[in-house]
Amino acid sequence: MYNLVEVMREKRLLTTVQARNLTFMANEELYDIENDSFQMVDTFGNEMYQGIIESSNKV
């Protein structure tokens, strides 16, 4: 979602209000695509996934 917002911002497809409201979105997201194939639940802040987050930060 964050990447889509950035592309829309660069192409000036967002209104001023949309750009302002979407500025505070998280720039890091993590989805469990095996259990959430539609990527509806961002698990980035979930402690259960902390090991995955830490290992991805090392790359």
URNOR-V532153 format. One record per pair of residues at least 24 apart in sequence whose C-alpha atoms are under 10 Angstrom apart, sorted by the first residue. I is the first residue (numbers start at 1). J is the second residue. If there is no record, write none. Layout:
i->{I,I}
j->{J,J}
This chain:
i->{1,1,1,1,1,1,2,2,2,2,3,3,28,29}
j->{25,26,27,28,29,39,26,27,28,29,27,28,53,53}
